[in-house]
Amino acid sequence: MKQNDDKRRSFLKQIFAGTAVVAGTALVGRKAKAQESATEKRPDEVLYKKTDSFKKYYDSLR
């Protein structure tokens, strides 16, 4: 019975080691590439308006 347990454990260790090697190779083998995206430049765009409610909110953060 102990011999069967030893065989099972060694088999599982080999499977785990093989899986780790394959996963490591797959991760190292790939080069990451950034995707090109079209960015629009909008320098005049206003994201918010300075109102009394915004001023009260910002003042409350201090």
CNS distance restraints for C-alpha pairs under 8 A (distance, minus, plus):
assign (resid   1 and name CA) (resid   5 and name CA) 6.50 0.50 0.50
assign (resid   2 and name CA) (resid   6 and name CA) 6.23 0.50 0.50
assign (resid   3 and name CA) (resid   7 and name CA) 6.23 0.50 0.50
assign (resid   4 and name CA) (resid   8 and name CA) 6.14 0.50 0.50
assign (resid   5 and name CA) (resid   9 and name CA) 6.10 0.50 0.50
assign (resid   6 and name CA) (resid  10 and name CA) 6.12 0.50 0.50
assign (resid   7 and name CA) (resid  11 and name CA) 6.05 0.50 0.50
assign (resid   8 and name CA) (resid  12 and name CA) 6.13 0.50 0.50
assign (resid   9 and name CA) (resid  13 and name CA) 6.05 0.50 0.50
assign (resid  10 and name CA) (resid  14 and name CA) 6.16 0.50 0.50
assign (resid  11 and name CA) (resid  15 and name CA) 6.23 0.50 0.50
assign (resid  12 and name CA) (resid  16 and name CA) 6.05 0.50 0.50
assign (resid  13 and name CA) (resid  17 and name CA) 6.06 0.50 0.50
assign (resid  14 and name CA) (resid  18 and name CA) 6.00 0.50 0.50
assign (resid  15 and name CA) (resid  19 and name CA) 6.10 0.50 0.50
assign (resid  16 and name CA) (resid  20 and name CA) 6.18 0.50 0.50
assign (resid  17 and name CA) (resid  21 and name CA) 6.23 0.50 0.50
assign (resid  18 and name CA) (resid  22 and name CA) 6.23 0.50 0.50
assign (resid  19 and name CA) (resid  23 and name CA) 6.07 0.50 0.50
assign (resid  20 and name CA) (resid  24 and name CA) 5.97 0.50 0.50
assign (resid  21 and name CA) (resid  25 and name CA) 6.07 0.50 0.50
assign (resid  22 and name CA) (resid  26 and name CA) 6.16 0.50 0.50
assign (resid  23 and name CA) (resid  27 and name CA) 6.26 0.50 0.50
assign (resid  24 and name CA) (resid  28 and name CA) 6.13 0.50 0.50
assign (resid  25 and name CA) (resid  29 and name CA) 5.82 0.50 0.50
assign (resid  26 and name CA) (resid  30 and name CA) 6.65 0.50 0.50
assign (resid  50 and name CA) (resid  54 and name CA) 6.18 0.50 0.50
assign (resid  50 and name CA) (resid  55 and name CA) 6.94 0.50 0.50
assign (resid  51 and name CA) (resid  55 and name CA) 6.29 0.50 0.50
assign (resid  52 and name CA) (resid  56 and name CA) 6.14 0.50 0.50
assign (resid  53 and name CA) (resid  57 and name CA) 6.19 0.50 0.50
assign (resid  54 and name CA) (resid  58 and name CA) 6.11 0.50 0.50
assign (resid  55 and name CA) (resid  59 and name CA) 6.03 0.50 0.50
assign (resid  56 and name CA) (resid  60 and name CA) 6.13 0.50 0.50
assign (resid  57 and name CA) (resid  61 and name CA) 6.65 0.50 0.50
assign (resid  58 and name CA) (resid  62 and name CA) 7.21 0.50 0.50
